[in-house]
Each structure stands twice: as structure tokens, then as C-alpha cells.
Amino acid sequence: MSDTPLQVLINQAPHSLPQGATLADAVAASGIQPPFAAAVNLQFVPRGQYAGHALADHDKIELISPITGG
């Protein structure tokens, strides 16, 4: 296994995360505050699965906050 950091996009911004990083690590790196929903490569990931969802190099992560108002 390589020690080369994973290169991922979080809300279209490039981030480097350590090998073995999970979606929970990406959420922490982004600094987003709840409430939000998360998707990896356009696939929704339930909140309870963030810590177990391993990331791969070049994954695209979207963290979406609800928009209030109308």
C-alpha cells in the first residue's frame, strides 16, 4: 500500500487526504457544519455510514446543506 495521499474533490475543491481516509475524514477536513447530506461520486451515503465509507483516489465528494426560505 502506498503512502501517497488520496487526491479528492470536496465540493469541487481539491483536497489531499491520507491513505485509508473515510467520508468522515473528508467531512472533518471540509469544516462543514450540520445539517448536510453527503454523496460520493453522485451516490448518497447515509450519515451512519460515513466512518465506514472508504474513499478512493479521485473520488468526488459533495456535501450539500439545505437551503431555507422560499
C-alpha positions in Angstrom: 0.0 0.0 0.0 1.3 3.4 -1.0 1.7 6.3 1.4 0.8 8.8 -1.4 -2.1 10.9 -0.2 -5.5 10.5 -1.8 -6.5 13.4 -4.1 -10.2 14.0 -3.9 -12.6 16.8 -4.7 -14.8 18.1 -1.9 -17.5 20.4 -3.3 -15.3 20.8 -6.4 -12.2 21.9 -4.4 -9.1 19.7 -4.4 -8.1 18.1 -1.1 -5.4 15.7 0.0 -6.4 13.0 2.5 -4.3 10.2 3.9 -4.5 6.7 2.5 -7.4 4.8 4.2 -9.4 8.0 4.7 -13.1 7.7 5.0 -16.0 10.0 4.2 -15.9 11.0 7.9 -12.4 12.3 7.4 -13.4 14.3 4.3 -16.3 15.8 6.3 -13.9 16.8 9.1 -11.5 18.3 6.5 -14.2 20.4 4.9 -15.3 22.0 8.2 -19.0 21.8 7.2 -21.5 22.1 10.0 -24.7 20.0 10.2 -27.2 19.7 8.8 -25.9 18.5 5.5 -26.2 15.5 3.2 -23.2 13.7 1.6 -22.7 12.0 -1.7 -19.6 10.3 -3.1 -19.4 10.1 -6.9 -23.1 11.1 -7.0 -24.2 8.3 -4.7 -25.9 9.3 -1.4 -24.2 8.0 1.7 -26.3 7.8 4.9 -24.8 9.6 7.9 -24.3 6.4 9.9 -22.0 5.1 7.2 -19.6 8.0 6.9 -16.9 6.4 9.1 -17.1 3.1 7.2 -17.1 4.5 3.7 -13.6 4.3 2.4 -12.5 6.8 -0.2 -10.5 6.2 -3.3 -8.2 8.4 -5.2 -10.1 11.0 -7.4 -13.4 10.5 -5.6 -15.8 13.4 -6.0 -17.5 14.3 -2.7 -20.5 16.6 -2.4 -21.5 18.0 0.9 -24.9 19.7 0.5 -26.5 22.0 3.1 -30.3 22.5 2.9 -31.4 25.9 1.6 -34.1 27.5 3.8 -36.6 30.0 2.6 -38.7 30.0 -0.5 
